[in-house]
Amino acid sequence: MLINIIKNNFKQAFGLAILLMYYLSISSKNSTDLFSQVFIFSFISYFIMFLIGCEAYRKNKIIGVYLFITVLFIPPNIIKEYRGLLFPITYLSYFSYAGYLISLELFKKWKNNHEL
């Protein structure tokens, strides 16, 4: 399941992660080093979120758009009034959608292995 998500959405998620990191580096007051631990960790986490978001958009447009919008809650320089308060919404949304995908896959395996 995870390999199929990566195969189907790698290019889109990689491009979106690069665009978001570029925008954040431009709008940030500090200069960021491309090989710092914070930058690499941020890029990997945004890439994973965009992978899941692209998969959600492929399956259901409304949920996909919602997940893409919640990614904008994480960086503190996009919504300055709520700095650091909205990131739990993003993580809970992504974890619940990933749990939904995993439960669908487990149900399909269970249904195919047992006679009803």
Biopython code that builds the backbone (N, CA, C, O; Angstrom):
import numpy as np
from Bio.PDB.StructureBuilder import StructureBuilder

atoms = [
    (1, "MET", "N", (0.827, -1.185, 0.000)),
    (1, "MET", "CA", (0.000, 0.000, 0.000)),
    (1, "MET", "C", (0.876, 1.256, 0.000)),
    (1, "MET", "O", (0.661, 2.163, -0.804)),
    (2, "LEU", "N", (1.861, 1.310, 0.898)),
    (2, "LEU", "CA", (2.729, 2.475, 0.985)),
    (2, "LEU", "C", (3.554, 2.654, -0.279)),
    (2, "LEU", "O", (3.780, 3.779, -0.725)),
    (3, "ILE", "N", (4.000, 1.556, -0.851)),
    (3, "ILE", "CA", (4.802, 1.625, -2.077)),
    (3, "ILE", "C", (3.959, 2.168, -3.234)),
    (3, "ILE", "O", (4.451, 2.943, -4.055)),
    (4, "ASN", "N", (2.696, 1.763, -3.298)),
    (4, "ASN", "CA", (1.812, 2.279, -4.350)),
    (4, "ASN", "C", (1.555, 3.769, -4.183)),
    (4, "ASN", "O", (1.495, 4.502, -5.170)),
    (5, "ILE", "N", (1.402, 4.226, -2.939)),
    (5, "ILE", "CA", (1.202, 5.658, -2.694)),
    (5, "ILE", "C", (2.430, 6.434, -3.142)),
    (5, "ILE", "O", (2.303, 7.494, -3.755)),
    (6, "ILE", "N", (3.617, 5.918, -2.844)),
    (6, "ILE", "CA", (4.847, 6.604, -3.240)),
    (6, "ILE", "C", (5.005, 6.599, -4.760)),
    (6, "ILE", "O", (5.373, 7.621, -5.341)),
    (7, "LYS", "N", (4.733, 5.462, -5.417)),
    (7, "LYS", "CA", (4.851, 5.377, -6.878)),
    (7, "LYS", "C", (3.899, 6.344, -7.575)),
    (7, "LYS", "O", (4.281, 7.016, -8.533)),
    (8, "ASN", "N", (2.667, 6.411, -7.096)),
    (8, "ASN", "CA", (1.657, 7.219, -7.772)),
    (8, "ASN", "C", (1.821, 8.715, -7.541)),
    (8, "ASN", "O", (1.409, 9.510, -8.386)),
    (9, "ASN", "N", (2.411, 9.117, -6.421)),
    (9, "ASN", "CA", (2.390, 10.534, -6.055)),
    (9, "ASN", "C", (3.764, 11.144, -5.823)),
    (9, "ASN", "O", (3.855, 12.254, -5.299)),
    (10, "PHE", "N", (4.839, 10.449, -6.199)),
    (10, "PHE", "CA", (6.183, 10.935, -5.890)),
    (10, "PHE", "C", (6.472, 12.286, -6.541)),
    (10, "PHE", "O", (6.925, 13.209, -5.863)),
    (11, "LYS", "N", (6.221, 12.415, -7.824)),
    (11, "LYS", "CA", (6.571, 13.647, -8.540)),
    (11, "LYS", "C", (5.796, 14.843, -8.021)),
    (11, "LYS", "O", (6.371, 15.909, -7.800)),
    (12, "GLN", "N", (4.493, 14.676, -7.824)),
    (12, "GLN", "CA", (3.674, 15.784, -7.351)),
    (12, "GLN", "C", (4.072, 16.198, -5.935)),
    (12, "GLN", "O", (4.204, 17.386, -5.642)),
    (13, "ALA", "N", (4.261, 15.207, -5.060)),
    (13, "ALA", "CA", (4.603, 15.516, -3.668)),
    (13, "ALA", "C", (5.986, 16.149, -3.572)),
    (13, "ALA", "O", (6.187, 17.082, -2.795)),
    (14, "PHE", "N", (6.929, 15.656, -4.347)),
    (14, "PHE", "CA", (8.279, 16.220, -4.333)),
    (14, "PHE", "C", (8.261, 17.665, -4.811)),
    (14, "PHE", "O", (8.897, 18.531, -4.210)),
    (15, "GLY", "N", (7.532, 17.925, -5.894)),
    (15, "GLY", "CA", (7.424, 19.290, -6.410)),
    (15, "GLY", "C", (6.745, 20.229, -5.431)),
    (15, "GLY", "O", (7.196, 21.358, -5.242)),
    (16, "LEU", "N", (5.666, 19.778, -4.805)),
    (16, "LEU", "CA", (4.975, 20.619, -3.825)),
    (16, "LEU", "C", (5.850, 20.888, -2.604)),
    (16, "LEU", "O", (5.849, 22.000, -2.076)),
    (17, "ALA", "N", (6.587, 19.891, -2.158)),
    (17, "ALA", "CA", (7.469, 20.085, -1.005)),
    (17, "ALA", "C", (8.577, 21.082, -1.336)),
    (17, "ALA", "O", (8.923, 21.920, -0.503)),
    (18, "ILE", "N", (9.130, 21.000, -2.532)),
    (18, "ILE", "CA", (10.169, 21.952, -2.933)),
    (18, "ILE", "C", (9.596, 23.362, -3.024)),
    (18, "ILE", "O", (10.226, 24.316, -2.569)),
    (19, "LEU", "N", (8.405, 23.501, -3.608)),
    (19, "LEU", "CA", (7.784, 24.824, -3.709)),
    (19, "LEU", "C", (7.498, 25.420, -2.333)),
    (19, "LEU", "O", (7.753, 26.604, -2.112)),
    (20, "LEU", "N", (6.977, 24.625, -1.412)),
    (20, "LEU", "CA", (6.677, 25.134, -0.075)),
    (20, "LEU", "C", (7.958, 25.510, 0.665)),
    (20, "LEU", "O", (8.010, 26.553, 1.317)),
    (21, "MET", "N", (8.985, 24.677, 0.574)),
    (21, "MET", "CA", (10.239, 24.998, 1.250)),
    (21, "MET", "C", (10.886, 26.247, 0.642)),
    (21, "MET", "O", (11.485, 27.046, 1.362)),
    (22, "TYR", "N", (10.769, 26.417, -0.670)),
    (22, "TYR", "CA", (11.293, 27.612, -1.324)),
    (22, "TYR", "C", (10.545, 28.853, -0.848)),
    (22, "TYR", "O", (11.159, 29.876, -0.545)),
    (23, "TYR", "N", (9.227, 28.760, -0.782)),
    (23, "TYR", "CA", (8.430, 29.894, -0.299)),
    (23, "TYR", "C", (8.777, 30.220, 1.153)),
    (23, "TYR", "O", (8.909, 31.389, 1.513)),
    (24, "LEU", "N", (8.920, 29.210, 1.967)),
    (24, "LEU", "CA", (9.244, 29.454, 3.374)),
    (24, "LEU", "C", (10.633, 30.048, 3.541)),
    (24, "LEU", "O", (10.850, 30.881, 4.421)),
    (25, "SER", "N", (11.572, 29.629, 2.706)),
    (25, "SER", "CA", (12.923, 30.196, 2.807)),
    (25, "SER", "C", (12.954, 31.644, 2.320)),
    (25, "SER", "O", (13.741, 32.446, 2.821)),
    (26, "ILE", "N", (12.111, 31.983, 1.356)),
    (26, "ILE", "CA", (12.047, 33.367, 0.876)),
    (26, "ILE", "C", (11.363, 34.261, 1.897)),
    (26, "ILE", "O", (11.824, 35.372, 2.160)),
    (27, "SER", "N", (10.267, 33.784, 2.474)),
    (27, "SER", "CA", (9.495, 34.618, 3.395)),
    (27, "SER", "C", (10.086, 34.654, 4.801)),
    (27, "SER", "O", (9.655, 35.464, 5.621)),
    (28, "SER", "N", (11.047, 33.809, 5.094)),
    (28, "SER", "CA", (11.671, 33.788, 6.410)),
    (28, "SER", "C", (12.708, 34.890, 6.525)),
    (28, "SER", "O", (13.347, 35.262, 5.541)),
    (29, "LYS", "N", (12.869, 35.402, 7.718)),
    (29, "LYS", "CA", (13.856, 36.458, 7.945)),
    (29, "LYS", "C", (15.258, 35.892, 8.082)),
    (29, "LYS", "O", (16.233, 36.572, 7.761)),
    (30, "ASN", "N", (15.373, 34.658, 8.554)),
    (30, "ASN", "CA", (16.690, 34.043, 8.720)),
    (30, "ASN", "C", (17.058, 33.316, 7.428)),
    (30, "ASN", "O", (16.195, 32.811, 6.711)),
    (31, "SER", "N", (18.335, 33.278, 7.157)),
    (31, "SER", "CA", (18.786, 32.481, 6.016)),
    (31, "SER", "C", (18.893, 31.031, 6.475)),
    (31, "SER", "O", (19.365, 30.752, 7.578)),
    (32, "THR", "N", (18.456, 30.121, 5.629)),
    (32, "THR", "CA", (18.482, 28.708, 6.001)),
    (32, "THR", "C", (19.540, 27.989, 5.183)),
    (32, "THR", "O", (19.707, 28.240, 3.989)),
    (33, "ASP", "N", (20.241, 27.104, 5.842)),
    (33, "ASP", "CA", (21.236, 26.276, 5.180)),
    (33, "ASP", "C", (20.519, 25.062, 4.595)),
    (33, "ASP", "O", (19.699, 24.445, 5.276)),
    (34, "LEU", "N", (20.814, 24.713, 3.354)),
    (34, "LEU", "CA", (20.116, 23.618, 2.695)),
    (34, "LEU", "C", (20.407, 22.260, 3.312)),
    (34, "LEU", "O", (19.617, 21.330, 3.147)),
    (35, "PHE", "N", (21.496, 22.128, 4.002)),
    (35, "PHE", "CA", (21.858, 20.837, 4.565)),
    (35, "PHE", "C", (21.801, 20.820, 6.091)),
    (35, "PHE", "O", (22.415, 19.962, 6.725)),
    (36, "SER", "N", (21.082, 21.746, 6.670)),
    (36, "SER", "CA", (20.926, 21.730, 8.115)),
    (36, "SER", "C", (19.921, 20.646, 8.500)),
    (36, "SER", "O", (19.099, 20.235, 7.681)),
    (37, "GLN", "N", (19.994, 20.189, 9.740)),
    (37, "GLN", "CA", (19.096, 19.124, 10.190)),
    (37, "GLN", "C", (17.647, 19.574, 10.189)),
    (37, "GLN", "O", (16.752, 18.794, 9.865)),
    (38, "VAL", "N", (17.412, 20.818, 10.547)),
    (38, "VAL", "CA", (16.046, 21.325, 10.591)),
    (38, "VAL", "C", (15.441, 21.366, 9.187)),
    (38, "VAL", "O", (14.285, 20.987, 8.994)),
    (39, "PHE", "N", (16.221, 21.825, 8.213)),
    (39, "PHE", "CA", (15.715, 21.905, 6.841)),
    (39, "PHE", "C", (15.414, 20.513, 6.291)),
    (39, "PHE", "O", (14.372, 20.303, 5.669)),
    (40, "ILE", "N", (16.318, 19.567, 6.516)),
    (40, "ILE", "CA", (16.106, 18.207, 5.996)),
    (40, "ILE", "C", (14.909, 17.546, 6.664)),
    (40, "ILE", "O", (14.102, 16.906, 5.990)),
    (41, "PHE", "N", (14.783, 17.693, 7.993)),
    (41, "PHE", "CA", (13.640, 17.130, 8.698)),
    (41, "PHE", "C", (12.335, 17.759, 8.213)),
    (41, "PHE", "O", (11.347, 17.055, 8.007)),
    (42, "SER", "N", (12.327, 19.073, 8.031)),
    (42, "SER", "CA", (11.123, 19.757, 7.541)),
    (42, "SER", "C", (10.755, 19.287, 6.139)),
    (42, "SER", "O", (9.584, 19.041, 5.849)),
    (43, "PHE", "N", (11.750, 19.164, 5.274)),
    (43, "PHE", "CA", (11.484, 18.725, 3.910)),
    (43, "PHE", "C", (10.897, 17.317, 3.888)),
    (43, "PHE", "O", (9.937, 17.056, 3.163)),
    (44, "ILE", "N", (11.468, 16.408, 4.680)),
    (44, "ILE", "CA", (10.963, 15.031, 4.714)),
    (44, "ILE", "C", (9.546, 14.984, 5.264)),
    (44, "ILE", "O", (8.706, 14.253, 4.741)),
    (45, "SER", "N", (9.267, 15.757, 6.318)),
    (45, "SER", "CA", (7.915, 15.734, 6.883)),
    (45, "SER", "C", (6.894, 16.339, 5.919)),
    (45, "SER", "O", (5.791, 15.810, 5.783)),
    (46, "TYR", "N", (7.244, 17.438, 5.251)),
    (46, "TYR", "CA", (6.328, 18.007, 4.251)),
    (46, "TYR", "C", (6.143, 17.053, 3.075)),
    (46, "TYR", "O", (5.040, 16.930, 2.544)),
    (47, "PHE", "N", (7.211, 16.381, 2.669)),
    (47, "PHE", "CA", (7.115, 15.430, 1.564)),
    (47, "PHE", "C", (6.151, 14.292, 1.909)),
    (47, "PHE", "O", (5.324, 13.911, 1.080)),
    (48, "ILE", "N", (6.249, 13.755, 3.113)),
    (48, "ILE", "CA", (5.347, 12.680, 3.528)),
    (48, "ILE", "C", (3.911, 13.177, 3.592)),
    (48, "ILE", "O", (2.987, 12.479, 3.175)),
    (49, "MET", "N", (3.727, 14.382, 4.113)),
    (49, "MET", "CA", (2.361, 14.925, 4.170)),
    (49, "MET", "C", (1.793, 15.158, 2.774)),
    (49, "MET", "O", (0.612, 14.909, 2.531)),
    (50, "PHE", "N", (2.632, 15.635, 1.861)),
    (50, "PHE", "CA", (2.143, 15.841, 0.501)),
    (50, "PHE", "C", (1.876, 14.518, -0.214)),
    (50, "PHE", "O", (0.982, 14.447, -1.057)),
    (51, "LEU", "N", (2.634, 13.471, 0.107)),
    (51, "LEU", "CA", (2.329, 12.149, -0.457)),
    (51, "LEU", "C", (0.925, 11.707, -0.053)),
    (51, "LEU", "O", (0.132, 11.275, -0.889)),
    (52, "ILE", "N", (0.634, 11.822, 1.232)),
    (52, "ILE", "CA", (-0.686, 11.429, 1.728)),
    (52, "ILE", "C", (-1.760, 12.355, 1.172)),
    (52, "ILE", "O", (-2.849, 11.901, 0.823)),
    (53, "GLY", "N", (-1.462, 13.642, 1.086)),
    (53, "GLY", "CA", (-2.425, 14.599, 0.550)),
    (53, "GLY", "C", (-2.747, 14.359, -0.917)),
    (53, "GLY", "O", (-3.903, 14.479, -1.324)),
    (54, "CYS", "N", (-1.743, 14.022, -1.714)),
    (54, "CYS", "CA", (-1.981, 13.724, -3.136)),
    (54, "CYS", "C", (-2.825, 12.466, -3.296)),
    (54, "CYS", "O", (-3.689, 12.394, -4.169)),
    (55, "GLU", "N", (-2.568, 11.473, -2.443)),
    (55, "GLU", "CA", (-3.383, 10.253, -2.476)),
    (55, "GLU", "C", (-4.829, 10.558, -2.099)),
    (55, "GLU", "O", (-5.762, 10.039, -2.711)),
    (56, "ALA", "N", (-5.004, 11.399, -1.093)),
    (56, "ALA", "CA", (-6.358, 11.782, -0.676)),
    (56, "ALA", "C", (-7.055, 12.560, -1.783)),
    (56, "ALA", "O", (-8.245, 12.361, -2.026)),
    (57, "TYR", "N", (-6.326, 13.444, -2.453)),
    (57, "TYR", "CA", (-6.916, 14.232, -3.535)),
    (57, "TYR", "C", (-7.320, 13.343, -4.708)),
    (57, "TYR", "O", (-8.328, 13.597, -5.367)),
    (58, "ARG", "N", (-6.534, 12.303, -4.967)),
    (58, "ARG", "CA", (-6.876, 11.377, -6.041)),
    (58, "ARG", "C", (-8.156, 10.611, -5.725)),
    (58, "ARG", "O", (-8.963, 10.354, -6.618)),
    (59, "LYS", "N", (-8.341, 10.249, -4.462)),
    (59, "LYS", "CA", (-9.505, 9.446, -4.084)),
    (59, "LYS", "C", (-10.734, 10.288, -3.777)),
    (59, "LYS", "O", (-11.849, 9.910, -4.135)),
    (60, "ASN", "N", (-10.541, 11.423, -3.118)),
    (60, "ASN", "CA", (-11.664, 12.276, -2.731)),
    (60, "ASN", "C", (-11.169, 13.718, -2.725)),
    (60, "ASN", "O", (-10.321, 14.085, -1.911)),
    (61, "LYS", "N", (-11.694, 14.525, -3.620)),
    (61, "LYS", "CA", (-11.190, 15.886, -3.814)),
    (61, "LYS", "C", (-11.344, 16.757, -2.565)),
    (61, "LYS", "O", (-10.443, 17.531, -2.243)),
    (62, "ILE", "N", (-12.454, 16.643, -1.868)),
    (62, "ILE", "CA", (-12.705, 17.502, -0.706)),
    (62, "ILE", "C", (-11.716, 17.204, 0.410)),
    (62, "ILE", "O", (-11.154, 18.122, 1.006)),
    (63, "ILE", "N", (-11.502, 15.927, 0.693)),
    (63, "ILE", "CA", (-10.553, 15.566, 1.746)),
    (63, "ILE", "C", (-9.139, 15.961, 1.339)),
    (63, "ILE", "O", (-8.360, 16.411, 2.180)),
    (64, "GLY", "N", (-8.797, 15.802, 0.070)),
    (64, "GLY", "CA", (-7.476, 16.197, -0.409)),
    (64, "GLY", "C", (-7.226, 17.684, -0.252)),
    (64, "GLY", "O", (-6.156, 18.089, 0.203)),
    (65, "VAL", "N", (-8.204, 18.504, -0.623)),
    (65, "VAL", "CA", (-8.063, 19.957, -0.477)),
    (65, "VAL", "C", (-7.940, 20.325, 1.004)),
    (65, "VAL", "O", (-7.131, 21.178, 1.369)),
    (66, "TYR", "N", (-8.744, 19.679, 1.853)),
    (66, "TYR", "CA", (-8.666, 19.939, 3.291)),
    (66, "TYR", "C", (-7.270, 19.619, 3.832)),
    (66, "TYR", "O", (-6.715, 20.396, 4.610)),
    (67, "LEU", "N", (-6.708, 18.492, 3.429)),
    (67, "LEU", "CA", (-5.375, 18.128, 3.901)),
    (67, "LEU", "C", (-4.312, 19.092, 3.389)),
    (67, "LEU", "O", (-3.382, 19.433, 4.119)),
    (68, "PHE", "N", (-4.443, 19.534, 2.140)),
    (68, "PHE", "CA", (-3.479, 20.500, 1.622)),
    (68, "PHE", "C", (-3.569, 21.833, 2.358)),
    (68, "PHE", "O", (-2.545, 22.464, 2.620)),
    (69, "ILE", "N", (-4.772, 22.263, 2.693)),
    (69, "ILE", "CA", (-4.937, 23.532, 3.424)),
    (69, "ILE", "C", (-4.358, 23.422, 4.830)),
    (69, "ILE", "O", (-3.757, 24.374, 5.329)),
    (70, "THR", "N", (-4.534, 22.267, 5.472)),
    (70, "THR", "CA", (-4.020, 22.148, 6.834)),
    (70, "THR", "C", (-2.499, 22.139, 6.892)),
    (70, "THR", "O", (-1.932, 22.403, 7.952)),
    (71, "VAL", "N", (-1.823, 21.846, 5.793)),
    (71, "VAL", "CA", (-0.358, 21.929, 5.778)),
    (71, "VAL", "C", (0.087, 23.362, 6.028)),
    (71, "VAL", "O", (1.149, 23.591, 6.607)),
    (72, "LEU", "N", (-0.705, 24.314, 5.603)),
    (72, "LEU", "CA", (-0.344, 25.719, 5.795)),
    (72, "LEU", "C", (-0.466, 26.161, 7.248)),
    (72, "LEU", "O", (-0.050, 27.271, 7.582)),
    (73, "PHE", "N", (-1.021, 25.332, 8.115)),
    (73, "PHE", "CA", (-1.113, 25.668, 9.535)),
    (73, "PHE", "C", (0.215, 25.453, 10.264)),
    (73, "PHE", "O", (0.398, 25.973, 11.365)),
    (74, "ILE", "N", (1.132, 24.709, 9.681)),
    (74, "ILE", "CA", (2.378, 24.363, 10.376)),
    (74, "ILE", "C", (3.388, 25.514, 10.393)),
    (74, "ILE", "O", (3.860, 25.865, 11.475)),
    (75, "PRO", "N", (3.744, 26.119, 9.258)),
    (75, "PRO", "CA", (4.778, 27.161, 9.294)),
    (75, "PRO", "C", (4.304, 28.388, 10.063)),
    (75, "PRO", "O", (3.194, 28.868, 9.831)),
    (76, "PRO", "N", (5.123, 28.903, 10.973)),
    (76, "PRO", "CA", (4.695, 30.046, 11.787)),
    (76, "PRO", "C", (4.657, 31.364, 11.034)),
    (76, "PRO", "O", (4.036, 32.312, 11.514)),
    (77, "ASN", "N", (5.298, 31.465, 9.868)),
    (77, "ASN", "CA", (5.308, 32.736, 9.161)),
    (77, "ASN", "C", (4.166, 32.872, 8.142)),
    (77, "ASN", "O", (4.115, 33.867, 7.419)),
    (78, "ILE", "N", (3.257, 31.903, 8.069)),
    (78, "ILE", "CA", (2.113, 32.034, 7.163)),
    (78, "ILE", "C", (0.924, 32.643, 7.901)),
    (78, "ILE", "O", (0.342, 33.624, 7.438)),
    (79, "ILE", "N", (0.564, 32.071, 9.039)),
    (79, "ILE", "CA", (-0.526, 32.623, 9.854)),
    (79, "ILE", "C", (0.113, 33.067, 11.166)),
    (79, "ILE", "O", (0.244, 32.271, 12.096)),
    (80, "LYS", "N", (0.506, 34.326, 11.241)),
    (80, "LYS", "CA", (1.307, 34.808, 12.367)),
    (80, "LYS", "C", (0.512, 34.937, 13.660)),
    (80, "LYS", "O", (1.089, 34.831, 14.742)),
    (81, "GLU", "N", (-0.798, 35.164, 13.576)),
    (81, "GLU", "CA", (-1.600, 35.351, 14.783)),
    (81, "GLU", "C", (-1.717, 34.067, 15.599)),
    (81, "GLU", "O", (-1.845, 34.116, 16.822)),
    (82, "TYR", "N", (-1.674, 32.925, 14.929)),
    (82, "TYR", "CA", (-1.841, 31.631, 15.596)),
    (82, "TYR", "C", (-0.534, 30.844, 15.596)),
    (82, "TYR", "O", (-0.543, 29.626, 15.417)),
    (83, "ARG", "N", (0.558, 31.514, 15.790)),
    (83, "ARG", "CA", (1.886, 30.906, 15.730)),
    (83, "ARG", "C", (1.997, 29.742, 16.722)),
    (83, "ARG", "O", (1.946, 29.943, 17.936)),
    (84, "GLY", "N", (2.148, 28.539, 16.195)),
    (84, "GLY", "CA", (2.344, 27.367, 17.019)),
    (84, "GLY", "C", (1.084, 26.769, 17.618)),
    (84, "GLY", "O", (1.186, 25.830, 18.408)),
    (85, "LEU", "N", (-0.095, 27.264, 17.282)),
    (85, "LEU", "CA", (-1.324, 26.746, 17.878)),
    (85, "LEU", "C", (-2.102, 25.811, 16.968)),
    (85, "LEU", "O", (-2.908, 25.018, 17.455)),
    (86, "LEU", "N", (-1.887, 25.881, 15.663)),
    (86, "LEU", "CA", (-2.717, 25.132, 14.723)),
    (86, "LEU", "C", (-2.086, 23.833, 14.221)),
    (86, "LEU", "O", (-2.751, 23.072, 13.518)),
    (87, "PHE", "N", (-0.836, 23.560, 14.557)),
    (87, "PHE", "CA", (-0.200, 22.362, 14.009)),
    (87, "PHE", "C", (-0.852, 21.061, 14.472)),
    (87, "PHE", "O", (-0.805, 20.086, 13.722)),
    (88, "PRO", "N", (-1.469, 20.982, 15.677)),
    (88, "PRO", "CA", (-2.130, 19.714, 16.032)),
    (88, "PRO", "C", (-3.283, 19.348, 15.093)),
    (88, "PRO", "O", (-3.565, 18.167, 14.888)),
    (89, "ILE", "N", (-3.939, 20.345, 14.529)),
    (89, "ILE", "CA", (-5.024, 20.078, 13.577)),
    (89, "ILE", "C", (-4.462, 19.350, 12.357)),
    (89, "ILE", "O", (-5.064, 18.397, 11.860)),
    (90, "THR", "N", (-3.316, 19.803, 11.885)),
    (90, "THR", "CA", (-2.693, 19.177, 10.722)),
    (90, "THR", "C", (-2.299, 17.739, 11.016)),
    (90, "THR", "O", (-2.638, 16.826, 10.264)),
    (91, "TYR", "N", (-1.585, 17.547, 12.107)),
    (91, "TYR", "CA", (-1.103, 16.202, 12.412)),
    (91, "TYR", "C", (-2.249, 15.241, 12.699)),
    (91, "TYR", "O", (-2.203, 14.091, 12.264)),
    (92, "LEU", "N", (-3.269, 15.679, 13.415)),
    (92, "LEU", "CA", (-4.414, 14.805, 13.681)),
    (92, "LEU", "C", (-5.160, 14.466, 12.393)),
    (92, "LEU", "O", (-5.623, 13.338, 12.222)),
    (93, "SER", "N", (-5.276, 15.428, 11.495)),
    (93, "SER", "CA", (-5.951, 15.172, 10.224)),
    (93, "SER", "C", (-5.191, 14.138, 9.404)),
    (93, "SER", "O", (-5.790, 13.211, 8.858)),
    (94, "TYR", "N", (-3.878, 14.296, 9.317)),
    (94, "TYR", "CA", (-3.077, 13.359, 8.532)),
    (94, "TYR", "C", (-3.020, 11.983, 9.174)),
    (94, "TYR", "O", (-3.097, 10.975, 8.471)),
    (95, "PHE", "N", (-2.886, 11.920, 10.494)),
    (95, "PHE", "CA", (-2.861, 10.619, 11.169)),
    (95, "PHE", "C", (-4.196, 9.903, 11.029)),
    (95, "PHE", "O", (-4.232, 8.688, 10.839)),
    (96, "SER", "N", (-5.292, 10.644, 11.122)),
    (96, "SER", "CA", (-6.594, 9.986, 10.993)),
    (96, "SER", "C", (-6.822, 9.500, 9.564)),
    (96, "SER", "O", (-7.404, 8.433, 9.371)),
    (97, "TYR", "N", (-6.378, 10.256, 8.556)),
    (97, "TYR", "CA", (-6.541, 9.790, 7.182)),
    (97, "TYR", "C", (-5.633, 8.596, 6.905)),
    (97, "TYR", "O", (-6.039, 7.657, 6.220)),
    (98, "ALA", "N", (-4.403, 8.622, 7.432)),
    (98, "ALA", "CA", (-3.505, 7.469, 7.259)),
    (98, "ALA", "C", (-4.084, 6.242, 7.960)),
    (98, "ALA", "O", (-3.991, 5.131, 7.437)),
    (99, "GLY", "N", (-4.677, 6.431, 9.131)),
    (99, "GLY", "CA", (-5.343, 5.321, 9.823)),
    (99, "GLY", "C", (-6.519, 4.789, 9.028)),
    (99, "GLY", "O", (-6.764, 3.583, 9.012)),
    (100, "TYR", "N", (-7.246, 5.674, 8.369)),
    (100, "TYR", "CA", (-8.358, 5.263, 7.510)),
    (100, "TYR", "C", (-7.857, 4.407, 6.343)),
    (100, "TYR", "O", (-8.459, 3.384, 6.017)),
    (101, "LEU", "N", (-6.759, 4.828, 5.720)),
    (101, "LEU", "CA", (-6.196, 4.054, 4.603)),
    (101, "LEU", "C", (-5.720, 2.683, 5.073)),
    (101, "LEU", "O", (-5.948, 1.677, 4.402)),
    (102, "ILE", "N", (-5.065, 2.647, 6.215)),
    (102, "ILE", "CA", (-4.566, 1.369, 6.747)),
    (102, "ILE", "C", (-5.721, 0.457, 7.105)),
    (102, "ILE", "O", (-5.665, -0.744, 6.841)),
    (103, "SER", "N", (-6.775, 1.010, 7.707)),
    (103, "SER", "CA", (-7.920, 0.165, 8.083)),
    (103, "SER", "C", (-8.647, -0.368, 6.849)),
    (103, "SER", "O", (-9.137, -1.496, 6.876)),
    (104, "LEU", "N", (-8.729, 0.402, 5.783)),
    (104, "LEU", "CA", (-9.332, -0.104, 4.545)),
    (104, "LEU", "C", (-8.525, -1.264, 3.978)),
    (104, "LEU", "O", (-9.085, -2.262, 3.524)),
    (105, "GLU", "N", (-7.203, -1.122, 4.009)),
    (105, "GLU", "CA", (-6.346, -2.183, 3.498)),
    (105, "GLU", "C", (-6.463, -3.447, 4.354)),
    (105, "GLU", "O", (-6.518, -4.555, 3.820)),
    (106, "LEU", "N", (-6.502, -3.286, 5.671)),
    (106, "LEU", "CA", (-6.660, -4.442, 6.561)),
    (106, "LEU", "C", (-8.012, -5.115, 6.353)),
    (106, "LEU", "O", (-8.100, -6.343, 6.385)),
    (107, "PHE", "N", (-9.061, -4.332, 6.142)),
    (107, "PHE", "CA", (-10.381, -4.898, 5.906)),
    (107, "PHE", "C", (-10.420, -5.690, 4.609)),
    (107, "PHE", "O", (-11.024, -6.761, 4.551)),
    (108, "LYS", "N", (-9.774, -5.164, 3.562)),
    (108, "LYS", "CA", (-9.740, -5.887, 2.290)),
    (108, "LYS", "C", (-9.015, -7.221, 2.436)),
    (108, "LYS", "O", (-9.461, -8.233, 1.896)),
    (109, "LYS", "N", (-7.900, -7.226, 3.165)),
    (109, "LYS", "CA", (-7.164, -8.469, 3.388)),
    (109, "LYS", "C", (-8.011, -9.451, 4.198)),
    (109, "LYS", "O", (-8.050, -10.642, 3.891)),
    (110, "TRP", "N", (-8.684, -8.949, 5.226)),
    (110, "TRP", "CA", (-9.509, -9.809, 6.077)),
    (110, "TRP", "C", (-10.677, -10.391, 5.273)),
    (110, "TRP", "O", (-11.000, -11.572, 5.403)),
    (111, "LYS", "N", (-11.295, -9.567, 4.455)),
    (111, "LYS", "CA", (-12.440, -9.996, 3.666)),
    (111, "LYS", "C", (-12.037, -11.045, 2.650)),
    (111, "LYS", "O", (-12.791, -11.989, 2.416)),
    (112, "ASN", "N", (-10.881, -10.908, 2.047)),
    (112, "ASN", "CA", (-10.431, -11.889, 1.033)),
    (112, "ASN", "C", (-9.961, -13.196, 1.667)),
    (112, "ASN", "O", (-10.019, -14.238, 1.015)),
    (113, "ASN", "N", (-9.506, -13.173, 2.897)),
    (113, "ASN", "CA", (-8.989, -14.370, 3.536)),
    (113, "ASN", "C", (-10.061, -15.188, 4.265)),
    (113, "ASN", "O", (-9.834, -16.362, 4.557)),
    (114, "HIS", "N", (-11.193, -14.610, 4.559)),
    (114, "HIS", "CA", (-12.248, -15.306, 5.287)),
    (114, "HIS", "C", (-13.494, -15.431, 4.435)),
    (114, "HIS", "O", (-13.829, -14.538, 3.656)),
    (115, "GLU", "N", (-14.160, -16.534, 4.595)),
    (115, "GLU", "CA", (-15.407, -16.718, 3.885)),
    (115, "GLU", "C", (-16.531, -16.138, 4.730)),
    (115, "GLU", "O", (-16.607, -16.382, 5.934)),
    (116, "LEU", "N", (-17.381, -15.386, 4.102)),
    (116, "LEU", "CA", (-18.506, -14.793, 4.827)),
    (116, "LEU", "C", (-19.781, -15.548, 4.551)),
    (116, "LEU", "O", (-20.836, -15.191, 5.077)),
]
sb = StructureBuilder()
sb.init_structure("model")
sb.init_model(0)
sb.init_chain("A")
sb.init_seg("    ")
for serial, (resi, resn, name, xyz) in enumerate(atoms, 1):
    if name == "N":
        sb.init_residue(resn, " ", resi, " ")
    sb.init_atom(name, np.array(xyz, "f"), 0.0, 1.0, " ", f" {name:<3s}", serial, name[0])
structure = sb.get_structure()
